[in-house]
Amino acid sequence: MTPSSPLRRFRSLMALTALLTIPLAQAQTTLSMSSDYEPDTLMGQRAAEFSQEVTRQSDGDLALTLRSDIRSASHLQATSAGVIDIAATLSGALAEEIPFFGISSLPAIAYNLKEANRLYQLAKPRYRELLEDHHQILLFALPWPPSGLWSTRPIADGDDLKDMPIRTYDRNTQRILLNLGADPRVMSWGELKPLLEAGSIHGALTSAMGGVSAELYRYMPNFTTLNYAMPLNIVHMNRDSFDRLDKRQQTALLAAAKATEENAWASAEAVLAEAYTTLQANSARLITPAPPALHRDLEAASQHVFDSWKQKVSRQDGNLLEEYLESRPER
């Protein structure tokens, strides 16, 4: 053994100690998020923004994998069972199982984004409670621009809707259109596309932005600004999936949710204006304001929807709606 051997052994020991004390790179945690909407739609873009914000807020420690193979109608059950970690679901789809979530798509209760946000803030604690009953948490909610009617021909009143096959997005709107003698069908964008190509759908109740994203003006060149309802897209998460995250990851996820929600509400007016510009640039006819006769017929056909919703929810939930309506400014 040479005199330098102890020094070499000491250096080797120090090098080994240094290696052992270097913190191992933490493996990235990946969560699944389901959304019904294609990447080029408004809500598809919002899902991508949220995914990017999660990665940014967590410094790459947390990531989302976006998937679209599970329909909104199955999101509540799939998220409860942990089949997916997070879901972005149209409020009307959640209302099938939890009727209170239909409050945002009740007709003629929020005519602008400010009113829609006030209703959301009032309803948010109840949304949280009801999702907890299904072992989930509320992350955030995003506004759809006001619902209007895309159609193959201009619509002047309720009589013009008789027998018209119309795509709609939830049971509330389906019932109202049935009252007017239309042929409404609840369907997703994926289900709608082949029917548009076949010419078997002559109308679609959705927002201007939704129609622009799906290029509905290619099939239905008229858009009537009903401002009928302003439904929400609810982003909810499995409680166990959230609890399995460490505190830093939880904080990052909630910060990303808050940032995405604030940006969506703040930019909603600009999104609507851009949609109007785009549809007119594509030779679509923007009918605004909607014909008074059409508004009157829709309101008359809507009364039973309010009555039905109140029968399905608790007295507490019904009182929440009354509180909102009583505090709404006079028109």
SEKELO-66901 format. One record per residue (C-alpha): chain; x, y, z. Coordinates in Angstrom, 1 decimal. Layout:
BEGIN
<site><c>A</c><east>X</east><north>Y</north><up>Z</up></site>
...
REM end
This chain:
BEGIN
<site><c>A</c><east>0.0</east><north>0.0</north><up>0.0</up></site>
<site><c>A</c><east>1.4</east><north>3.3</north><up>-1.0</up></site>
<site><c>A</c><east>1.6</east><north>6.3</north><up>1.5</up></site>
<site><c>A</c><east>-1.1</east><north>8.1</north><up>-0.6</up></site>
<site><c>A</c><east>-3.6</east><north>5.3</north><up>-0.2</up></site>
<site><c>A</c><east>-5.4</east><north>6.8</north><up>2.9</up></site>
<site><c>A</c><east>-5.7</east><north>10.1</north><up>1.1</up></site>
<site><c>A</c><east>-7.2</east><north>8.3</north><up>-1.9</up></site>
<site><c>A</c><east>-9.6</east><north>6.4</north><up>0.3</up></site>
<site><c>A</c><east>-10.6</east><north>9.6</north><up>2.0</up></site>
<site><c>A</c><east>-11.2</east><north>11.4</north><up>-1.3</up></site>
<site><c>A</c><east>-13.2</east><north>8.4</north><up>-2.6</up></site>
<site><c>A</c><east>-15.3</east><north>8.4</north><up>0.6</up></site>
<site><c>A</c><east>-16.0</east><north>12.1</north><up>0.2</up></site>
<site><c>A</c><east>-17.0</east><north>11.7</north><up>-3.4</up></site>
<site><c>A</c><east>-19.4</east><north>8.9</north><up>-2.4</up></site>
<site><c>A</c><east>-20.9</east><north>11.0</north><up>0.4</up></site>
<site><c>A</c><east>-21.4</east><north>13.9</north><up>-2.0</up></site>
<site><c>A</c><east>-23.2</east><north>11.6</north><up>-4.4</up></site>
<site><c>A</c><east>-25.5</east><north>10.3</north><up>-1.7</up></site>
<site><c>A</c><east>-26.3</east><north>13.8</north><up>-0.5</up></site>
<site><c>A</c><east>-27.3</east><north>15.1</north><up>-3.9</up></site>
<site><c>A</c><east>-31.2</east><north>15.2</north><up>-3.9</up></site>
<site><c>A</c><east>-32.7</east><north>12.8</north><up>-6.4</up></site>
<site><c>A</c><east>-34.7</east><north>14.5</north><up>-9.1</up></site>
<site><c>A</c><east>-38.3</east><north>14.3</north><up>-8.1</up></site>
<site><c>A</c><east>-40.4</east><north>12.3</north><up>-10.7</up></site>
<site><c>A</c><east>-43.0</east><north>14.5</north><up>-12.4</up></site>
<site><c>A</c><east>-46.5</east><north>13.8</north><up>-11.4</up></site>
<site><c>A</c><east>-49.0</east><north>13.4</north><up>-14.2</up></site>
<site><c>A</c><east>-52.7</east><north>13.9</north><up>-13.9</up></site>
<site><c>A</c><east>-55.4</east><north>13.0</north><up>-16.5</up></site>
<site><c>A</c><east>-57.9</east><north>15.7</north><up>-17.5</up></site>
<site><c>A</c><east>-60.9</east><north>14.9</north><up>-19.7</up></site>
<site><c>A</c><east>-62.7</east><north>17.5</north><up>-21.9</up></site>
<site><c>A</c><east>-65.4</east><north>17.0</north><up>-24.6</up></site>
<site><c>A</c><east>-64.0</east><north>19.9</north><up>-26.7</up></site>
<site><c>A</c><east>-61.6</east><north>19.9</north><up>-29.5</up></site>
<site><c>A</c><east>-58.3</east><north>21.8</north><up>-29.2</up></site>
<site><c>A</c><east>-59.5</east><north>24.6</north><up>-31.6</up></site>
<site><c>A</c><east>-62.7</east><north>25.3</north><up>-29.6</up></site>
<site><c>A</c><east>-62.9</east><north>27.9</north><up>-26.8</up></site>
<site><c>A</c><east>-63.0</east><north>25.3</north><up>-24.0</up></site>
<site><c>A</c><east>-60.4</east><north>23.2</north><up>-25.7</up></site>
<site><c>A</c><east>-58.1</east><north>26.2</north><up>-25.7</up></site>
<site><c>A</c><east>-58.9</east><north>26.9</north><up>-22.0</up></site>
<site><c>A</c><east>-58.0</east><north>23.3</north><up>-21.1</up></site>
<site><c>A</c><east>-54.7</east><north>23.7</north><up>-22.9</up></site>
<site><c>A</c><east>-54.1</east><north>27.0</north><up>-21.0</up></site>
<site><c>A</c><east>-54.8</east><north>25.4</north><up>-17.7</up></site>
<site><c>A</c><east>-52.4</east><north>22.5</north><up>-18.5</up></site>
<site><c>A</c><east>-49.6</east><north>25.0</north><up>-19.4</up></site>
<site><c>A</c><east>-50.3</east><north>27.0</north><up>-16.2</up></site>
<site><c>A</c><east>-50.1</east><north>23.9</north><up>-14.1</up></site>
<site><c>A</c><east>-46.7</east><north>23.1</north><up>-15.5</up></site>
<site><c>A</c><east>-45.6</east><north>26.7</north><up>-15.0</up></site>
<site><c>A</c><east>-46.9</east><north>27.1</north><up>-11.5</up></site>
<site><c>A</c><east>-45.3</east><north>23.8</north><up>-10.4</up></site>
<site><c>A</c><east>-41.9</east><north>24.4</north><up>-12.2</up></site>
<site><c>A</c><east>-42.5</east><north>21.3</north><up>-14.2</up></site>
<site><c>A</c><east>-43.2</east><north>19.1</north><up>-11.2</up></site>
<site><c>A</c><east>-46.9</east><north>18.6</north><up>-12.2</up></site>
<site><c>A</c><east>-48.3</east><north>17.9</north><up>-15.6</up></site>
<site><c>A</c><east>-51.7</east><north>17.3</north><up>-17.2</up></site>
<site><c>A</c><east>-52.5</east><north>14.8</north><up>-19.9</up></site>
<site><c>A</c><east>-55.6</east><north>15.9</north><up>-21.9</up></site>
<site><c>A</c><east>-58.0</east><north>13.3</north><up>-23.1</up></site>
<site><c>A</c><east>-61.3</east><north>13.4</north><up>-25.0</up></site>
<site><c>A</c><east>-62.5</east><north>9.8</north><up>-25.0</up></site>
<site><c>A</c><east>-65.0</east><north>10.1</north><up>-22.2</up></site>
<site><c>A</c><east>-68.1</east><north>12.1</north><up>-22.8</up></site>
<site><c>A</c><east>-69.3</east><north>14.9</north><up>-20.4</up></site>
<site><c>A</c><east>-72.4</east><north>12.8</north><up>-19.5</up></site>
<site><c>A</c><east>-70.0</east><north>10.3</north><up>-17.9</up></site>
<site><c>A</c><east>-67.6</east><north>12.8</north><up>-16.3</up></site>
<site><c>A</c><east>-69.1</east><north>12.8</north><up>-12.8</up></site>
<site><c>A</c><east>-69.1</east><north>9.0</north><up>-12.4</up></site>
<site><c>A</c><east>-65.6</east><north>8.7</north><up>-14.0</up></site>
<site><c>A</c><east>-64.1</east><north>11.3</north><up>-11.8</up></site>
<site><c>A</c><east>-65.8</east><north>9.8</north><up>-8.7</up></site>
<site><c>A</c><east>-64.3</east><north>6.4</north><up>-9.5</up></site>
<site><c>A</c><east>-60.9</east><north>7.8</north><up>-10.2</up></site>
<site><c>A</c><east>-60.9</east><north>6.8</north><up>-13.9</up></site>
<site><c>A</c><east>-59.9</east><north>10.4</north><up>-14.6</up></site>
<site><c>A</c><east>-58.3</east><north>12.8</north><up>-12.2</up></site>
<site><c>A</c><east>-59.9</east><north>16.0</north><up>-13.5</up></site>
<site><c>A</c><east>-62.8</east><north>16.8</north><up>-15.8</up></site>
<site><c>A</c><east>-64.0</east><north>19.9</north><up>-17.6</up></site>
<site><c>A</c><east>-67.8</east><north>19.5</north><up>-17.8</up></site>
<site><c>A</c><east>-70.6</east><north>21.6</north><up>-19.1</up></site>
<site><c>A</c><east>-72.8</east><north>22.5</north><up>-16.1</up></site>
<site><c>A</c><east>-75.9</east><north>21.1</north><up>-17.8</up></site>
<site><c>A</c><east>-74.3</east><north>17.6</north><up>-18.0</up></site>
<site><c>A</c><east>-73.6</east><north>17.7</north><up>-14.3</up></site>
<site><c>A</c><east>-77.2</east><north>18.7</north><up>-13.8</up></site>
<site><c>A</c><east>-78.4</east><north>15.3</north><up>-15.0</up></site>
<site><c>A</c><east>-77.1</east><north>13.9</north><up>-11.7</up></site>
<site><c>A</c><east>-77.0</east><north>17.0</north><up>-9.5</up></site>
<site><c>A</c><east>-79.9</east><north>19.3</north><up>-10.6</up></site>
<site><c>A</c><east>-78.5</east><north>22.4</north><up>-8.8</up></site>
<site><c>A</c><east>-75.8</east><north>22.6</north><up>-11.5</up></site>
<site><c>A</c><east>-78.6</east><north>23.5</north><up>-14.0</up></site>
<site><c>A</c><east>-78.9</east><north>27.0</north><up>-12.4</up></site>
<site><c>A</c><east>-76.4</east><north>28.6</north><up>-14.8</up></site>
<site><c>A</c><east>-78.4</east><north>27.4</north><up>-17.9</up></site>
<site><c>A</c><east>-81.8</east><north>28.6</north><up>-16.6</up></site>
<site><c>A</c><east>-83.1</east><north>31.0</north><up>-19.2</up></site>
<site><c>A</c><east>-83.1</east><north>34.8</north><up>-18.9</up></site>
<site><c>A</c><east>-81.5</east><north>35.1</north><up>-15.5</up></site>
<site><c>A</c><east>-78.1</east><north>36.4</north><up>-16.6</up></site>
<site><c>A</c><east>-78.0</east><north>38.7</north><up>-19.6</up></site>
<site><c>A</c><east>-74.3</east><north>39.7</north><up>-19.4</up></site>
<site><c>A</c><east>-71.0</east><north>38.4</north><up>-18.0</up></site>
<site><c>A</c><east>-71.2</east><north>40.6</north><up>-14.9</up></site>
<site><c>A</c><east>-74.5</east><north>39.0</north><up>-13.9</up></site>
<site><c>A</c><east>-73.3</east><north>35.5</north><up>-14.8</up></site>
<site><c>A</c><east>-70.2</east><north>36.0</north><up>-12.6</up></site>
<site><c>A</c><east>-72.3</east><north>37.3</north><up>-9.7</up></site>
<site><c>A</c><east>-74.5</east><north>34.2</north><up>-9.9</up></site>
<site><c>A</c><east>-71.5</east><north>32.0</north><up>-10.0</up></site>
<site><c>A</c><east>-69.9</east><north>33.6</north><up>-6.9</up></site>
<site><c>A</c><east>-73.2</east><north>33.1</north><up>-5.1</up></site>
<site><c>A</c><east>-73.6</east><north>29.5</north><up>-6.2</up></site>
<site><c>A</c><east>-69.9</east><north>28.5</north><up>-5.8</up></site>
<site><c>A</c><east>-70.1</east><north>27.3</north><up>-2.1</up></site>
<site><c>A</c><east>-73.0</east><north>25.1</north><up>-3.0</up></site>
<site><c>A</c><east>-71.2</east><north>23.7</north><up>-6.0</up></site>
<site><c>A</c><east>-68.3</east><north>22.8</north><up>-3.7</up></site>
<site><c>A</c><east>-70.6</east><north>21.1</north><up>-1.2</up></site>
<site><c>A</c><east>-72.4</east><north>19.0</north><up>-3.8</up></site>
<site><c>A</c><east>-69.2</east><north>17.9</north><up>-5.5</up></site>
<site><c>A</c><east>-67.8</east><north>16.9</north><up>-2.1</up></site>
<site><c>A</c><east>-70.8</east><north>14.5</north><up>-1.8</up></site>
<site><c>A</c><east>-69.4</east><north>12.8</north><up>-4.9</up></site>
<site><c>A</c><east>-65.8</east><north>12.7</north><up>-3.5</up></site>
<site><c>A</c><east>-64.7</east><north>15.6</north><up>-5.7</up></site>
<site><c>A</c><east>-63.5</east><north>19.2</north><up>-5.4</up></site>
<site><c>A</c><east>-64.3</east><north>22.2</north><up>-7.4</up></site>
<site><c>A</c><east>-61.2</east><north>23.7</north><up>-9.1</up></site>
<site><c>A</c><east>-62.8</east><north>26.5</north><up>-11.1</up></site>
<site><c>A</c><east>-65.6</east><north>27.4</north><up>-13.6</up></site>
<site><c>A</c><east>-65.4</east><north>29.2</north><up>-16.9</up></site>
<site><c>A</c><east>-68.1</east><north>31.1</north><up>-18.7</up></site>
<site><c>A</c><east>-69.4</east><north>30.3</north><up>-22.1</up></site>
<site><c>A</c><east>-70.4</east><north>33.4</north><up>-24.0</up></site>
<site><c>A</c><east>-74.1</east><north>34.0</north><up>-24.2</up></site>
<site><c>A</c><east>-76.1</east><north>31.3</north><up>-26.0</up></site>
<site><c>A</c><east>-77.6</east><north>32.2</north><up>-29.3</up></site>
<site><c>A</c><east>-79.2</east><north>30.4</north><up>-32.2</up></site>
<site><c>A</c><east>-77.4</east><north>29.4</north><up>-35.4</up></site>
<site><c>A</c><east>-79.9</east><north>28.5</north><up>-38.1</up></site>
<site><c>A</c><east>-80.1</east><north>27.8</north><up>-41.8</up></site>
<site><c>A</c><east>-82.7</east><north>30.6</north><up>-42.2</up></site>
<site><c>A</c><east>-83.6</east><north>33.6</north><up>-40.1</up></site>
<site><c>A</c><east>-85.9</east><north>33.0</north><up>-37.2</up></site>
<site><c>A</c><east>-88.5</east><north>35.6</north><up>-36.4</up></site>
<site><c>A</c><east>-90.6</east><north>33.9</north><up>-33.7</up></site>
<site><c>A</c><east>-91.4</east><north>30.6</north><up>-32.1</up></site>
<site><c>A</c><east>-93.5</east><north>29.5</north><up>-35.0</up></site>
<site><c>A</c><east>-90.4</east><north>29.5</north><up>-37.2</up></site>
<site><c>A</c><east>-88.9</east><north>26.8</north><up>-34.9</up></site>
<site><c>A</c><east>-91.7</east><north>24.3</north><up>-35.4</up></site>
<site><c>A</c><east>-90.3</east><north>20.8</north><up>-36.5</up></site>
<site><c>A</c><east>-86.8</east><north>22.3</north><up>-36.9</up></site>
<site><c>A</c><east>-84.1</east><north>19.8</north><up>-35.9</up></site>
<site><c>A</c><east>-81.9</east><north>21.7</north><up>-33.5</up></site>
<site><c>A</c><east>-78.7</east><north>20.8</north><up>-31.7</up></site>
<site><c>A</c><east>-78.8</east><north>21.8</north><up>-28.0</up></site>
<site><c>A</c><east>-76.5</east><north>21.3</north><up>-25.1</up></site>
<site><c>A</c><east>-78.6</east><north>20.3</north><up>-22.1</up></site>
<site><c>A</c><east>-82.1</east><north>19.1</north><up>-21.0</up></site>
<site><c>A</c><east>-83.3</east><north>22.6</north><up>-20.0</up></site>
<site><c>A</c><east>-82.9</east><north>24.0</north><up>-23.4</up></site>
<site><c>A</c><east>-84.3</east><north>20.8</north><up>-25.0</up></site>
<site><c>A</c><east>-87.5</east><north>21.1</north><up>-22.9</up></site>
<site><c>A</c><east>-88.0</east><north>24.8</north><up>-23.9</up></site>
<site><c>A</c><east>-87.5</east><north>24.1</north><up>-27.6</up></site>
<site><c>A</c><east>-89.9</east><north>21.1</north><up>-27.3</up></site>
<site><c>A</c><east>-92.5</east><north>23.5</north><up>-25.9</up></site>
<site><c>A</c><east>-92.1</east><north>25.6</north><up>-29.1</up></site>
<site><c>A</c><east>-92.7</east><north>22.5</north><up>-31.3</up></site>
<site><c>A</c><east>-89.1</east><north>22.1</north><up>-32.4</up></site>
<site><c>A</c><east>-87.1</east><north>18.9</north><up>-32.7</up></site>
<site><c>A</c><east>-84.2</east><north>19.5</north><up>-30.3</up></site>
<site><c>A</c><east>-81.5</east><north>17.0</north><up>-29.7</up></site>
<site><c>A</c><east>-78.9</east><north>17.1</north><up>-26.9</up></site>
<site><c>A</c><east>-75.5</east><north>16.2</north><up>-28.4</up></site>
<site><c>A</c><east>-71.8</east><north>16.9</north><up>-28.2</up></site>
<site><c>A</c><east>-69.8</east><north>18.6</north><up>-30.9</up></site>
<site><c>A</c><east>-68.4</east><north>15.2</north><up>-32.0</up></site>
<site><c>A</c><east>-72.0</east><north>13.9</north><up>-32.5</up></site>
<site><c>A</c><east>-73.0</east><north>17.1</north><up>-34.4</up></site>
<site><c>A</c><east>-70.3</east><north>17.2</north><up>-37.1</up></site>
<site><c>A</c><east>-71.6</east><north>14.3</north><up>-39.2</up></site>
<site><c>A</c><east>-75.1</east><north>15.5</north><up>-39.0</up></site>
<site><c>A</c><east>-74.1</east><north>18.9</north><up>-40.3</up></site>
<site><c>A</c><east>-72.4</east><north>17.3</north><up>-43.2</up></site>
<site><c>A</c><east>-75.5</east><north>15.3</north><up>-43.9</up></site>
<site><c>A</c><east>-77.7</east><north>18.4</north><up>-43.7</up></site>
<site><c>A</c><east>-80.0</east><north>16.8</north><up>-41.1</up></site>
<site><c>A</c><east>-79.6</east><north>19.5</north><up>-38.4</up></site>
<site><c>A</c><east>-81.0</east><north>23.0</north><up>-39.3</up></site>
<site><c>A</c><east>-80.2</east><north>24.9</north><up>-36.1</up></site>
<site><c>A</c><east>-77.8</east><north>24.9</north><up>-33.1</up></site>
<site><c>A</c><east>-78.1</east><north>26.6</north><up>-29.8</up></site>
<site><c>A</c><east>-74.7</east><north>27.6</north><up>-28.7</up></site>
<site><c>A</c><east>-72.5</east><north>30.7</north><up>-28.4</up></site>
<site><c>A</c><east>-71.2</east><north>32.8</north><up>-31.2</up></site>
<site><c>A</c><east>-67.7</east><north>31.6</north><up>-30.2</up></site>
<site><c>A</c><east>-68.7</east><north>28.0</north><up>-30.2</up></site>
<site><c>A</c><east>-70.2</east><north>28.3</north><up>-33.6</up></site>
<site><c>A</c><east>-67.1</east><north>30.1</north><up>-35.0</up></site>
<site><c>A</c><east>-64.8</east><north>27.4</north><up>-33.6</up></site>
<site><c>A</c><east>-66.9</east><north>24.7</north><up>-35.2</up></site>
<site><c>A</c><east>-67.4</east><north>26.8</north><up>-38.4</up></site>
<site><c>A</c><east>-71.2</east><north>26.5</north><up>-38.1</up></site>
<site><c>A</c><east>-71.5</east><north>29.4</north><up>-40.5</up></site>
<site><c>A</c><east>-70.6</east><north>27.0</north><up>-43.3</up></site>
<site><c>A</c><east>-73.9</east><north>25.2</north><up>-42.7</up></site>
<site><c>A</c><east>-76.0</east><north>27.8</north><up>-40.8</up></site>
<site><c>A</c><east>-75.3</east><north>31.3</north><up>-42.0</up></site>
<site><c>A</c><east>-77.6</east><north>33.1</north><up>-39.5</up></site>
<site><c>A</c><east>-76.7</east><north>33.8</north><up>-35.8</up></site>
<site><c>A</c><east>-79.4</east><north>35.3</north><up>-33.6</up></site>
<site><c>A</c><east>-78.1</east><north>36.9</north><up>-30.4</up></site>
<site><c>A</c><east>-80.7</east><north>35.5</north><up>-27.9</up></site>
<site><c>A</c><east>-78.5</east><north>36.0</north><up>-24.8</up></site>
<site><c>A</c><east>-80.7</east><north>33.2</north><up>-23.7</up></site>
<site><c>A</c><east>-78.4</east><north>31.7</north><up>-21.1</up></site>
<site><c>A</c><east>-74.7</east><north>31.8</north><up>-20.0</up></site>
<site><c>A</c><east>-73.9</east><north>28.2</north><up>-18.9</up></site>
<site><c>A</c><east>-70.6</east><north>27.4</north><up>-17.2</up></site>
<site><c>A</c><east>-67.9</east><north>24.8</north><up>-17.8</up></site>
<site><c>A</c><east>-67.1</east><north>23.3</north><up>-14.4</up></site>
<site><c>A</c><east>-63.6</east><north>21.9</north><up>-13.8</up></site>
<site><c>A</c><east>-63.8</east><north>19.3</north><up>-11.0</up></site>
<site><c>A</c><east>-61.3</east><north>16.8</north><up>-9.5</up></site>
<site><c>A</c><east>-61.2</east><north>13.5</north><up>-7.7</up></site>
<site><c>A</c><east>-60.6</east><north>14.2</north><up>-4.0</up></site>
<site><c>A</c><east>-58.1</east><north>11.3</north><up>-3.6</up></site>
<site><c>A</c><east>-56.2</east><north>12.5</north><up>-6.6</up></site>
<site><c>A</c><east>-55.9</east><north>15.9</north><up>-5.0</up></site>
<site><c>A</c><east>-55.0</east><north>14.5</north><up>-1.6</up></site>
<site><c>A</c><east>-52.2</east><north>12.4</north><up>-3.1</up></site>
<site><c>A</c><east>-50.4</east><north>15.5</north><up>-4.2</up></site>
<site><c>A</c><east>-47.8</east><north>17.0</north><up>-1.9</up></site>
<site><c>A</c><east>-48.5</east><north>20.5</north><up>-0.5</up></site>
<site><c>A</c><east>-46.4</east><north>22.2</north><up>-3.0</up></site>
<site><c>A</c><east>-48.2</east><north>20.5</north><up>-5.9</up></site>
<site><c>A</c><east>-51.6</east><north>21.3</north><up>-4.4</up></site>
<site><c>A</c><east>-50.7</east><north>24.9</north><up>-4.1</up></site>
<site><c>A</c><east>-49.5</east><north>25.0</north><up>-7.7</up></site>
<site><c>A</c><east>-52.6</east><north>23.3</north><up>-9.0</up></site>
<site><c>A</c><east>-54.9</east><north>25.7</north><up>-7.1</up></site>
<site><c>A</c><east>-52.9</east><north>28.7</north><up>-8.2</up></site>
<site><c>A</c><east>-53.2</east><north>27.5</north><up>-11.9</up></site>
<site><c>A</c><east>-56.9</east><north>27.1</north><up>-11.4</up></site>
<site><c>A</c><east>-57.3</east><north>30.6</north><up>-10.0</up></site>
<site><c>A</c><east>-55.2</east><north>32.2</north><up>-12.8</up></site>
<site><c>A</c><east>-57.1</east><north>30.3</north><up>-15.5</up></site>
<site><c>A</c><east>-60.5</east><north>31.3</north><up>-14.1</up></site>
<site><c>A</c><east>-59.6</east><north>34.9</north><up>-13.7</up></site>
<site><c>A</c><east>-58.2</east><north>35.2</north><up>-17.2</up></site>
<site><c>A</c><east>-61.2</east><north>33.5</north><up>-18.8</up></site>
<site><c>A</c><east>-63.7</east><north>35.8</north><up>-17.1</up></site>
<site><c>A</c><east>-61.6</east><north>38.9</north><up>-17.8</up></site>
<site><c>A</c><east>-61.2</east><north>38.1</north><up>-21.5</up></site>
<site><c>A</c><east>-64.8</east><north>36.9</north><up>-22.1</up></site>
<site><c>A</c><east>-66.0</east><north>40.2</north><up>-23.6</up></site>
<site><c>A</c><east>-63.1</east><north>40.4</north><up>-26.0</up></site>
<site><c>A</c><east>-63.7</east><north>36.8</north><up>-27.0</up></site>
<site><c>A</c><east>-67.3</east><north>37.6</north><up>-27.8</up></site>
<site><c>A</c><east>-66.4</east><north>40.7</north><up>-29.9</up></site>
<site><c>A</c><east>-63.8</east><north>38.7</north><up>-31.8</up></site>
<site><c>A</c><east>-66.4</east><north>36.0</north><up>-32.5</up></site>
<site><c>A</c><east>-68.8</east><north>38.5</north><up>-34.0</up></site>
<site><c>A</c><east>-66.1</east><north>39.9</north><up>-36.2</up></site>
<site><c>A</c><east>-65.1</east><north>36.5</north><up>-37.4</up></site>
<site><c>A</c><east>-68.6</east><north>35.3</north><up>-38.3</up></site>
<site><c>A</c><east>-69.3</east><north>38.5</north><up>-40.2</up></site>
<site><c>A</c><east>-65.9</east><north>38.1</north><up>-42.0</up></site>
<site><c>A</c><east>-67.2</east><north>34.7</north><up>-43.1</up></site>
<site><c>A</c><east>-70.4</east><north>36.2</north><up>-44.6</up></site>
<site><c>A</c><east>-72.6</east><north>35.0</north><up>-41.7</up></site>
<site><c>A</c><east>-75.6</east><north>37.2</north><up>-40.8</up></site>
<site><c>A</c><east>-75.5</east><north>38.6</north><up>-37.3</up></site>
<site><c>A</c><east>-79.1</east><north>39.2</north><up>-36.1</up></site>
<site><c>A</c><east>-78.9</east><north>41.5</north><up>-33.1</up></site>
<site><c>A</c><east>-80.9</east><north>42.3</north><up>-31.1</up></site>
<site><c>A</c><east>-83.1</east><north>39.2</north><up>-31.5</up></site>
<site><c>A</c><east>-86.7</east><north>39.8</north><up>-32.8</up></site>
<site><c>A</c><east>-88.9</east><north>40.7</north><up>-29.8</up></site>
<site><c>A</c><east>-91.5</east><north>38.1</north><up>-30.8</up></site>
<site><c>A</c><east>-88.9</east><north>35.4</north><up>-30.5</up></site>
<site><c>A</c><east>-87.8</east><north>36.6</north><up>-27.1</up></site>
<site><c>A</c><east>-91.4</east><north>36.6</north><up>-25.9</up></site>
<site><c>A</c><east>-92.1</east><north>33.1</north><up>-27.2</up></site>
<site><c>A</c><east>-88.9</east><north>31.8</north><up>-25.5</up></site>
<site><c>A</c><east>-89.8</east><north>33.3</north><up>-22.2</up></site>
<site><c>A</c><east>-93.3</east><north>31.9</north><up>-22.3</up></site>
<site><c>A</c><east>-91.9</east><north>28.4</north><up>-23.1</up></site>
<site><c>A</c><east>-89.4</east><north>28.7</north><up>-20.3</up></site>
<site><c>A</c><east>-91.6</east><north>29.0</north><up>-17.3</up></site>
<site><c>A</c><east>-92.0</east><north>25.3</north><up>-16.8</up></site>
<site><c>A</c><east>-88.2</east><north>24.9</north><up>-16.7</up></site>
<site><c>A</c><east>-88.0</east><north>27.2</north><up>-13.7</up></site>
<site><c>A</c><east>-90.8</east><north>25.2</north><up>-12.0</up></site>
<site><c>A</c><east>-89.2</east><north>21.9</north><up>-12.8</up></site>
<site><c>A</c><east>-85.8</east><north>23.0</north><up>-11.5</up></site>
<site><c>A</c><east>-87.3</east><north>24.2</north><up>-8.3</up></site>
<site><c>A</c><east>-89.0</east><north>20.9</north><up>-7.7</up></site>
<site><c>A</c><east>-85.7</east><north>19.0</north><up>-8.2</up></site>
<site><c>A</c><east>-83.6</east><north>21.1</north><up>-5.9</up></site>
<site><c>A</c><east>-83.8</east><north>21.7</north><up>-2.1</up></site>
<site><c>A</c><east>-85.6</east><north>24.6</north><up>-0.6</up></site>
<site><c>A</c><east>-82.2</east><north>26.1</north><up>0.2</up></site>
<site><c>A</c><east>-81.2</east><north>25.9</north><up>-3.4</up></site>
<site><c>A</c><east>-84.4</east><north>27.5</north><up>-4.6</up></site>
<site><c>A</c><east>-84.0</east><north>30.3</north><up>-2.1</up></site>
<site><c>A</c><east>-80.5</east><north>31.0</north><up>-3.5</up></site>
<site><c>A</c><east>-81.9</east><north>31.6</north><up>-6.9</up></site>
<site><c>A</c><east>-84.6</east><north>33.9</north><up>-5.4</up></site>
<site><c>A</c><east>-81.9</east><north>35.8</north><up>-3.6</up></site>
<site><c>A</c><east>-80.0</east><north>36.3</north><up>-6.8</up></site>
<site><c>A</c><east>-83.1</east><north>37.4</north><up>-8.8</up></site>
<site><c>A</c><east>-84.2</east><north>39.9</north><up>-6.1</up></site>
<site><c>A</c><east>-80.9</east><north>41.6</north><up>-6.0</up></site>
<site><c>A</c><east>-80.7</east><north>41.8</north><up>-9.8</up></site>
<site><c>A</c><east>-81.0</east><north>45.4</north><up>-11.2</up></site>
<site><c>A</c><east>-84.3</east><north>46.4</north><up>-12.7</up></site>
<site><c>A</c><east>-84.5</east><north>46.1</north><up>-16.5</up></site>
REM end
